[in-house]
Amino acid sequence: MPTSGGSDNQPQLKDQDLYETLREEGNSKEKAARISNAAANRGRSNVGRSGGESPAYEEWTVDELRERAKELDMHGYSDLTKDDLIDKLRNH
């Protein structure tokens, strides 16, 4: 079904403006949709505040990073350096 406007026009989005801003910043469609919908549901000031505490990836061991990549069903991470693995995880 054709849509009017840009190719990223998603009618199921609850905050189209925030979605477009996030896409322009380079976020994936899925990530932008999750963030914009969470913001609309909770109010923008509360997005990302729930949840537990986790140390920065730089504090994780390579084995822990590889396990996280496995949990996310990522591929091509087994031979990466720690810095490259962190980049891959952050950009997944």
Backbone atoms as SQL, in Angstrom:
CREATE TABLE atoms (id INTEGER PRIMARY KEY, chain TEXT, resi INTEGER, resn TEXT, atom TEXT, x REAL, y REAL, z REAL);
INSERT INTO atoms VALUES
  (1, 'A', 1, 'MET', 'N', 0.848, -1.172, 0.000),
  (2, 'A', 1, 'MET', 'CA', 0.000, 0.000, 0.000),
  (3, 'A', 1, 'MET', 'C', 0.890, 1.229, 0.000),
  (4, 'A', 2, 'PRO', 'N', 0.742, 2.150, -0.943),
  (5, 'A', 2, 'PRO', 'CA', 1.570, 3.350, -1.003),
  (6, 'A', 2, 'PRO', 'C', 1.290, 4.263, 0.169),
  (7, 'A', 3, 'THR', 'N', 2.317, 4.969, 0.586),
  (8, 'A', 3, 'THR', 'CA', 2.152, 5.927, 1.667),
  (9, 'A', 3, 'THR', 'C', 2.520, 7.303, 1.157),
  (10, 'A', 4, 'SER', 'N', 1.945, 8.319, 1.732),
  (11, 'A', 4, 'SER', 'CA', 2.328, 9.669, 1.364),
  (12, 'A', 4, 'SER', 'C', 3.501, 10.086, 2.223),
  (13, 'A', 5, 'GLY', 'N', 4.317, 10.966, 1.712),
  (14, 'A', 5, 'GLY', 'CA', 5.463, 11.435, 2.480),
  (15, 'A', 5, 'GLY', 'C', 6.666, 10.556, 2.257),
  (16, 'A', 6, 'GLY', 'N', 7.590, 10.529, 3.254),
  (17, 'A', 6, 'GLY', 'CA', 8.834, 9.796, 3.132),
  (18, 'A', 6, 'GLY', 'C', 8.640, 8.301, 3.211),
  (19, 'A', 7, 'SER', 'N', 9.680, 7.588, 2.854),
  (20, 'A', 7, 'SER', 'CA', 9.610, 6.128, 2.849),
  (21, 'A', 7, 'SER', 'C', 9.562, 5.551, 4.250),
  (22, 'A', 8, 'ASP', 'N', 9.887, 6.363, 5.264),
  (23, 'A', 8, 'ASP', 'CA', 9.878, 5.884, 6.643),
  (24, 'A', 8, 'ASP', 'C', 8.550, 6.170, 7.342),
  (25, 'A', 9, 'ASN', 'N', 7.539, 6.630, 6.621),
  (26, 'A', 9, 'ASN', 'CA', 6.249, 6.929, 7.218),
  (27, 'A', 9, 'ASN', 'C', 5.627, 5.636, 7.744),
  (28, 'A', 10, 'GLN', 'N', 5.471, 5.544, 9.043),
  (29, 'A', 10, 'GLN', 'CA', 4.968, 4.340, 9.690),
  (30, 'A', 10, 'GLN', 'C', 3.703, 4.680, 10.463),
  (31, 'A', 11, 'PRO', 'N', 2.528, 4.290, 9.990),
  (32, 'A', 11, 'PRO', 'CA', 1.294, 4.675, 10.666),
  (33, 'A', 11, 'PRO', 'C', 1.139, 4.113, 12.076),
  (34, 'A', 12, 'GLN', 'N', 1.824, 3.025, 12.418),
  (35, 'A', 12, 'GLN', 'CA', 1.699, 2.446, 13.746),
  (36, 'A', 12, 'GLN', 'C', 2.520, 3.199, 14.798),
  (37, 'A', 13, 'LEU', 'N', 3.307, 4.177, 14.367),
  (38, 'A', 13, 'LEU', 'CA', 4.120, 4.941, 15.296),
  (39, 'A', 13, 'LEU', 'C', 3.256, 5.904, 16.088),
  (40, 'A', 14, 'LYS', 'N', 3.599, 6.053, 17.360),
  (41, 'A', 14, 'LYS', 'CA', 2.832, 6.930, 18.232),
  (42, 'A', 14, 'LYS', 'C', 3.423, 8.331, 18.310),
  (43, 'A', 15, 'ASP', 'N', 4.693, 8.481, 17.897),
  (44, 'A', 15, 'ASP', 'CA', 5.339, 9.795, 17.882),
  (45, 'A', 15, 'ASP', 'C', 6.182, 9.889, 16.612),
  (46, 'A', 16, 'GLN', 'N', 5.540, 10.242, 15.517),
  (47, 'A', 16, 'GLN', 'CA', 6.190, 10.284, 14.210),
  (48, 'A', 16, 'GLN', 'C', 7.348, 11.276, 14.183),
  (49, 'A', 17, 'ASP', 'N', 7.198, 12.432, 14.830),
  (50, 'A', 17, 'ASP', 'CA', 8.250, 13.443, 14.813),
  (51, 'A', 17, 'ASP', 'C', 9.527, 12.932, 15.486),
  (52, 'A', 18, 'LEU', 'N', 9.387, 12.292, 16.639),
  (53, 'A', 18, 'LEU', 'CA', 10.554, 11.751, 17.330),
  (54, 'A', 18, 'LEU', 'C', 11.182, 10.639, 16.500),
  (55, 'A', 19, 'TYR', 'N', 10.355, 9.804, 15.886),
  (56, 'A', 19, 'TYR', 'CA', 10.859, 8.737, 15.013),
  (57, 'A', 19, 'TYR', 'C', 11.726, 9.332, 13.899),
  (58, 'A', 20, 'GLU', 'N', 11.225, 10.355, 13.234),
  (59, 'A', 20, 'GLU', 'CA', 11.968, 10.976, 12.128),
  (60, 'A', 20, 'GLU', 'C', 13.284, 11.575, 12.628),
  (61, 'A', 21, 'THR', 'N', 13.259, 12.213, 13.795),
  (62, 'A', 21, 'THR', 'CA', 14.483, 12.778, 14.366),
  (63, 'A', 21, 'THR', 'C', 15.510, 11.683, 14.637),
  (64, 'A', 22, 'LEU', 'N', 15.063, 10.576, 15.214),
  (65, 'A', 22, 'LEU', 'CA', 15.963, 9.466, 15.523),
  (66, 'A', 22, 'LEU', 'C', 16.533, 8.846, 14.257),
  (67, 'A', 23, 'ARG', 'N', 15.716, 8.723, 13.207),
  (68, 'A', 23, 'ARG', 'CA', 16.198, 8.189, 11.926),
  (69, 'A', 23, 'ARG', 'C', 17.257, 9.112, 11.334),
  (70, 'A', 24, 'GLU', 'N', 17.032, 10.424, 11.417),
  (71, 'A', 24, 'GLU', 'CA', 18.000, 11.392, 10.899),
  (72, 'A', 24, 'GLU', 'C', 19.319, 11.318, 11.657),
  (73, 'A', 25, 'GLU', 'N', 19.265, 10.916, 12.928),
  (74, 'A', 25, 'GLU', 'CA', 20.475, 10.762, 13.733),
  (75, 'A', 25, 'GLU', 'C', 21.208, 9.468, 13.410),
  (76, 'A', 26, 'GLY', 'N', 20.610, 8.626, 12.576),
  (77, 'A', 26, 'GLY', 'CA', 21.276, 7.402, 12.156),
  (78, 'A', 26, 'GLY', 'C', 20.787, 6.139, 12.836),
  (79, 'A', 27, 'ASN', 'N', 19.747, 6.226, 13.647),
  (80, 'A', 27, 'ASN', 'CA', 19.211, 5.038, 14.300),
  (81, 'A', 27, 'ASN', 'C', 18.475, 4.169, 13.289),
  (82, 'A', 28, 'SER', 'N', 18.473, 2.865, 13.520),
  (83, 'A', 28, 'SER', 'CA', 17.745, 1.948, 12.656),
  (84, 'A', 28, 'SER', 'C', 16.250, 2.202, 12.775),
  (85, 'A', 29, 'LYS', 'N', 15.489, 1.725, 11.802),
  (86, 'A', 29, 'LYS', 'CA', 14.038, 1.893, 11.836),
  (87, 'A', 29, 'LYS', 'C', 13.451, 1.254, 13.091),
  (88, 'A', 30, 'GLU', 'N', 13.916, 0.039, 13.411),
  (89, 'A', 30, 'GLU', 'CA', 13.381, -0.666, 14.580),
  (90, 'A', 30, 'GLU', 'C', 13.680, 0.082, 15.870),
  (91, 'A', 31, 'LYS', 'N', 14.927, 0.533, 16.017),
  (92, 'A', 31, 'LYS', 'CA', 15.309, 1.233, 17.243),
  (93, 'A', 31, 'LYS', 'C', 14.551, 2.549, 17.366),
  (94, 'A', 32, 'ALA', 'N', 14.444, 3.293, 16.278),
  (95, 'A', 32, 'ALA', 'CA', 13.725, 4.555, 16.301),
  (96, 'A', 32, 'ALA', 'C', 12.256, 4.334, 16.663),
  (97, 'A', 33, 'ALA', 'N', 11.657, 3.276, 16.131),
  (98, 'A', 33, 'ALA', 'CA', 10.254, 2.978, 16.441),
  (99, 'A', 33, 'ALA', 'C', 10.089, 2.615, 17.905),
  (100, 'A', 34, 'ARG', 'N', 10.989, 1.786, 18.441),
  (101, 'A', 34, 'ARG', 'CA', 10.899, 1.401, 19.852),
  (102, 'A', 34, 'ARG', 'C', 11.004, 2.621, 20.761),
  (103, 'A', 35, 'ILE', 'N', 11.977, 3.481, 20.484),
  (104, 'A', 35, 'ILE', 'CA', 12.194, 4.650, 21.335),
  (105, 'A', 35, 'ILE', 'C', 11.020, 5.611, 21.232),
  (106, 'A', 36, 'SER', 'N', 10.564, 5.882, 20.006),
  (107, 'A', 36, 'SER', 'CA', 9.473, 6.850, 19.848),
  (108, 'A', 36, 'SER', 'C', 8.178, 6.338, 20.469),
  (109, 'A', 37, 'ASN', 'N', 7.901, 5.045, 20.346),
  (110, 'A', 37, 'ASN', 'CA', 6.690, 4.498, 20.961),
  (111, 'A', 37, 'ASN', 'C', 6.800, 4.483, 22.483),
  (112, 'A', 38, 'ALA', 'N', 7.983, 4.169, 23.003),
  (113, 'A', 38, 'ALA', 'CA', 8.178, 4.194, 24.456),
  (114, 'A', 38, 'ALA', 'C', 8.007, 5.611, 24.980),
  (115, 'A', 39, 'ALA', 'N', 8.524, 6.588, 24.244),
  (116, 'A', 39, 'ALA', 'CA', 8.395, 7.982, 24.660),
  (117, 'A', 39, 'ALA', 'C', 6.935, 8.403, 24.692),
  (118, 'A', 40, 'ALA', 'N', 6.186, 7.982, 23.695),
  (119, 'A', 40, 'ALA', 'CA', 4.769, 8.342, 23.641),
  (120, 'A', 40, 'ALA', 'C', 3.996, 7.676, 24.778),
  (121, 'A', 41, 'ASN', 'N', 4.359, 6.452, 25.117),
  (122, 'A', 41, 'ASN', 'CA', 3.656, 5.719, 26.176),
  (123, 'A', 41, 'ASN', 'C', 3.981, 6.244, 27.566),
  (124, 'A', 42, 'ARG', 'N', 5.231, 6.621, 27.816),
  (125, 'A', 42, 'ARG', 'CA', 5.665, 6.983, 29.158),
  (126, 'A', 42, 'ARG', 'C', 5.901, 8.464, 29.357),
  (127, 'A', 43, 'GLY', 'N', 5.981, 9.190, 28.291),
  (128, 'A', 43, 'GLY', 'CA', 6.412, 10.589, 28.379),
  (129, 'A', 43, 'GLY', 'C', 7.905, 10.625, 28.133),
  (130, 'A', 44, 'ARG', 'N', 8.355, 11.552, 27.351),
  (131, 'A', 44, 'ARG', 'CA', 9.750, 11.564, 26.904),
  (132, 'A', 44, 'ARG', 'C', 10.751, 11.609, 28.040),
  (133, 'A', 45, 'SER', 'N', 10.439, 12.247, 29.136),
  (134, 'A', 45, 'SER', 'CA', 11.422, 12.376, 30.213),
  (135, 'A', 45, 'SER', 'C', 11.702, 11.049, 30.906),
  (136, 'A', 46, 'ASN', 'N', 10.828, 10.059, 30.750),
  (137, 'A', 46, 'ASN', 'CA', 11.014, 8.790, 31.441),
  (138, 'A', 46, 'ASN', 'C', 11.601, 7.686, 30.566),
  (139, 'A', 47, 'VAL', 'N', 11.808, 7.936, 29.282),
  (140, 'A', 47, 'VAL', 'CA', 12.329, 6.900, 28.401),
  (141, 'A', 47, 'VAL', 'C', 13.747, 6.551, 28.818),
  (142, 'A', 48, 'GLY', 'N', 13.998, 5.264, 28.979),
  (143, 'A', 48, 'GLY', 'CA', 15.320, 4.790, 29.329),
  (144, 'A', 48, 'GLY', 'C', 15.639, 4.826, 30.803),
  (145, 'A', 49, 'ARG', 'N', 14.718, 5.241, 31.635),
  (146, 'A', 49, 'ARG', 'CA', 15.008, 5.321, 33.062),
  (147, 'A', 49, 'ARG', 'C', 14.638, 4.062, 33.828),
  (148, 'A', 50, 'SER', 'N', 13.738, 3.264, 33.283),
  (149, 'A', 50, 'SER', 'CA', 13.416, 2.014, 33.970),
  (150, 'A', 50, 'SER', 'C', 14.448, 0.980, 33.564),
  (151, 'A', 51, 'GLY', 'N', 14.542, -0.064, 34.324),
  (152, 'A', 51, 'GLY', 'CA', 15.525, -1.093, 34.002),
  (153, 'A', 51, 'GLY', 'C', 16.650, -1.098, 35.004),
  (154, 'A', 52, 'GLY', 'N', 17.511, -2.073, 34.854),
  (155, 'A', 52, 'GLY', 'CA', 18.583, -2.259, 35.811),
  (156, 'A', 52, 'GLY', 'C', 19.836, -1.503, 35.455),
  (157, 'A', 53, 'GLU', 'N', 20.813, -1.688, 36.282),
  (158, 'A', 53, 'GLU', 'CA', 22.116, -1.077, 36.084),
  (159, 'A', 53, 'GLU', 'C', 23.033, -2.106, 35.445),
  (160, 'A', 54, 'SER', 'N', 23.775, -1.675, 34.464),
  (161, 'A', 54, 'SER', 'CA', 24.732, -2.556, 33.809),
  (162, 'A', 54, 'SER', 'C', 25.990, -1.745, 33.534),
  (163, 'A', 55, 'PRO', 'N', 27.155, -2.334, 33.774),
  (164, 'A', 55, 'PRO', 'CA', 28.382, -1.596, 33.495),
  (165, 'A', 55, 'PRO', 'C', 28.542, -1.361, 31.994),
  (166, 'A', 56, 'ALA', 'N', 29.316, -0.357, 31.654),
  (167, 'A', 56, 'ALA', 'CA', 29.605, -0.067, 30.249),
  (168, 'A', 56, 'ALA', 'C', 30.305, -1.269, 29.622),
  (169, 'A', 57, 'TYR', 'N', 30.089, -1.450, 28.316),
  (170, 'A', 57, 'TYR', 'CA', 30.713, -2.574, 27.619),
  (171, 'A', 57, 'TYR', 'C', 32.235, -2.588, 27.805),
  (172, 'A', 58, 'GLU', 'N', 32.853, -1.431, 27.960),
  (173, 'A', 58, 'GLU', 'CA', 34.304, -1.381, 28.143),
  (174, 'A', 58, 'GLU', 'C', 34.753, -2.130, 29.394),
  (175, 'A', 59, 'GLU', 'N', 33.853, -2.280, 30.353),
  (176, 'A', 59, 'GLU', 'CA', 34.182, -2.989, 31.589),
  (177, 'A', 59, 'GLU', 'C', 33.938, -4.491, 31.488),
  (178, 'A', 60, 'TRP', 'N', 33.311, -4.956, 30.409),
  (179, 'A', 60, 'TRP', 'CA', 33.030, -6.373, 30.218),
  (180, 'A', 60, 'TRP', 'C', 34.275, -7.068, 29.682),
  (181, 'A', 61, 'THR', 'N', 34.371, -8.366, 29.934),
  (182, 'A', 61, 'THR', 'CA', 35.434, -9.160, 29.339),
  (183, 'A', 61, 'THR', 'C', 35.031, -9.507, 27.904),
  (184, 'A', 62, 'VAL', 'N', 36.010, -9.925, 27.115),
  (185, 'A', 62, 'VAL', 'CA', 35.722, -10.330, 25.737),
  (186, 'A', 62, 'VAL', 'C', 34.746, -11.507, 25.733),
  (187, 'A', 63, 'ASP', 'N', 34.923, -12.442, 26.647),
  (188, 'A', 63, 'ASP', 'CA', 34.004, -13.585, 26.721),
  (189, 'A', 63, 'ASP', 'C', 32.575, -13.130, 27.027),
  (190, 'A', 64, 'GLU', 'N', 32.426, -12.159, 27.933),
  (191, 'A', 64, 'GLU', 'CA', 31.094, -11.641, 28.252),
  (192, 'A', 64, 'GLU', 'C', 30.470, -10.935, 27.036),
  (193, 'A', 65, 'LEU', 'N', 31.302, -10.193, 26.306),
  (194, 'A', 65, 'LEU', 'CA', 30.814, -9.509, 25.100),
  (195, 'A', 65, 'LEU', 'C', 30.381, -10.517, 24.038),
  (196, 'A', 66, 'ARG', 'N', 31.165, -11.563, 23.875),
  (197, 'A', 66, 'ARG', 'CA', 30.796, -12.598, 22.897),
  (198, 'A', 66, 'ARG', 'C', 29.510, -13.307, 23.300),
  (199, 'A', 67, 'GLU', 'N', 29.331, -13.541, 24.581),
  (200, 'A', 67, 'GLU', 'CA', 28.103, -14.175, 25.061),
  (201, 'A', 67, 'GLU', 'C', 26.898, -13.277, 24.789),
  (202, 'A', 68, 'ARG', 'N', 27.073, -11.969, 24.985),
  (203, 'A', 68, 'ARG', 'CA', 25.990, -11.033, 24.702),
  (204, 'A', 68, 'ARG', 'C', 25.659, -11.023, 23.203),
  (205, 'A', 69, 'ALA', 'N', 26.679, -11.056, 22.375),
  (206, 'A', 69, 'ALA', 'CA', 26.460, -11.108, 20.925),
  (207, 'A', 69, 'ALA', 'C', 25.701, -12.375, 20.552),
  (208, 'A', 70, 'LYS', 'N', 26.039, -13.476, 21.209),
  (209, 'A', 70, 'LYS', 'CA', 25.341, -14.747, 20.958),
  (210, 'A', 70, 'LYS', 'C', 23.881, -14.639, 21.377),
  (211, 'A', 71, 'GLU', 'N', 23.616, -14.025, 22.547),
  (212, 'A', 71, 'GLU', 'CA', 22.242, -13.843, 23.022),
  (213, 'A', 71, 'GLU', 'C', 21.414, -13.034, 22.024),
  (214, 'A', 72, 'LEU', 'N', 22.063, -12.086, 21.350),
  (215, 'A', 72, 'LEU', 'CA', 21.379, -11.230, 20.382),
  (216, 'A', 72, 'LEU', 'C', 21.319, -11.864, 18.992),
  (217, 'A', 73, 'ASP', 'N', 21.783, -13.109, 18.888),
  (218, 'A', 73, 'ASP', 'CA', 21.779, -13.857, 17.625),
  (219, 'A', 73, 'ASP', 'C', 22.555, -13.128, 16.534),
  (220, 'A', 74, 'MET', 'N', 23.674, -12.538, 16.945),
  (221, 'A', 74, 'MET', 'CA', 24.538, -11.847, 15.997),
  (222, 'A', 74, 'MET', 'C', 25.479, -12.859, 15.365),
  (223, 'A', 75, 'HIS', 'N', 26.033, -12.498, 14.227),
  (224, 'A', 75, 'HIS', 'CA', 26.957, -13.375, 13.518),
  (225, 'A', 75, 'HIS', 'C', 28.235, -12.610, 13.193),
  (226, 'A', 76, 'GLY', 'N', 29.338, -13.325, 13.047),
  (227, 'A', 76, 'GLY', 'CA', 30.597, -12.728, 12.635),
  (228, 'A', 76, 'GLY', 'C', 31.327, -11.985, 13.727),
  (229, 'A', 77, 'TYR', 'N', 31.126, -12.369, 14.966),
  (230, 'A', 77, 'TYR', 'CA', 31.749, -11.656, 16.080),
  (231, 'A', 77, 'TYR', 'C', 32.912, -12.412, 16.713),
  (232, 'A', 78, 'SER', 'N', 33.082, -13.686, 16.398),
  (233, 'A', 78, 'SER', 'CA', 34.035, -14.519, 17.137),
  (234, 'A', 78, 'SER', 'C', 35.491, -14.084, 16.972),
  (235, 'A', 79, 'ASP', 'N', 35.854, -13.476, 15.861),
  (236, 'A', 79, 'ASP', 'CA', 37.246, -13.073, 15.643),
  (237, 'A', 79, 'ASP', 'C', 37.475, -11.580, 15.843),
  (238, 'A', 80, 'LEU', 'N', 36.479, -10.867, 16.335),
  (239, 'A', 80, 'LEU', 'CA', 36.615, -9.425, 16.498),
  (240, 'A', 80, 'LEU', 'C', 37.417, -9.075, 17.749),
  (241, 'A', 81, 'THR', 'N', 38.098, -7.933, 17.669),
  (242, 'A', 81, 'THR', 'CA', 38.783, -7.421, 18.854),
  (243, 'A', 81, 'THR', 'C', 37.721, -6.886, 19.816),
  (244, 'A', 82, 'LYS', 'N', 38.128, -6.612, 21.040),
  (245, 'A', 82, 'LYS', 'CA', 37.182, -6.110, 22.034),
  (246, 'A', 82, 'LYS', 'C', 36.527, -4.816, 21.553),
  (247, 'A', 83, 'ASP', 'N', 37.317, -3.869, 21.038),
  (248, 'A', 83, 'ASP', 'CA', 36.763, -2.594, 20.573),
  (249, 'A', 83, 'ASP', 'C', 35.798, -2.793, 19.407),
  (250, 'A', 84, 'ASP', 'N', 36.147, -3.670, 18.467),
  (251, 'A', 84, 'ASP', 'CA', 35.266, -3.931, 17.328),
  (252, 'A', 84, 'ASP', 'C', 33.982, -4.632, 17.773),
  (253, 'A', 85, 'LEU', 'N', 34.116, -5.520, 18.741),
  (254, 'A', 85, 'LEU', 'CA', 32.943, -6.223, 19.270),
  (255, 'A', 85, 'LEU', 'C', 31.999, -5.242, 19.970),
  (256, 'A', 86, 'ILE', 'N', 32.554, -4.315, 20.735),
  (257, 'A', 86, 'ILE', 'CA', 31.741, -3.288, 21.395),
  (258, 'A', 86, 'ILE', 'C', 31.009, -2.457, 20.344),
  (259, 'A', 87, 'ASP', 'N', 31.716, -2.048, 19.292),
  (260, 'A', 87, 'ASP', 'CA', 31.072, -1.277, 18.222),
  (261, 'A', 87, 'ASP', 'C', 29.937, -2.063, 17.576),
  (262, 'A', 88, 'LYS', 'N', 30.174, -3.340, 17.330),
  (263, 'A', 88, 'LYS', 'CA', 29.142, -4.181, 16.699),
  (264, 'A', 88, 'LYS', 'C', 27.921, -4.303, 17.601),
  (265, 'A', 89, 'LEU', 'N', 28.135, -4.493, 18.894),
  (266, 'A', 89, 'LEU', 'CA', 27.026, -4.598, 19.840),
  (267, 'A', 89, 'LEU', 'C', 26.226, -3.288, 19.918),
  (268, 'A', 90, 'ARG', 'N', 26.929, -2.180, 19.940),
  (269, 'A', 90, 'ARG', 'CA', 26.258, -0.885, 20.059),
  (270, 'A', 90, 'ARG', 'C', 25.490, -0.521, 18.808),
  (271, 'A', 91, 'ASN', 'N', 25.904, -1.023, 17.674),
  (272, 'A', 91, 'ASN', 'CA', 25.250, -0.684, 16.424),
  (273, 'A', 91, 'ASN', 'C', 24.307, -1.752, 15.932),
  (274, 'A', 92, 'HIS', 'N', 24.049, -2.748, 16.777),
  (275, 'A', 92, 'HIS', 'CA', 23.147, -3.840, 16.396),
  (276, 'A', 92, 'HIS', 'C', 21.721, -3.375, 16.391);
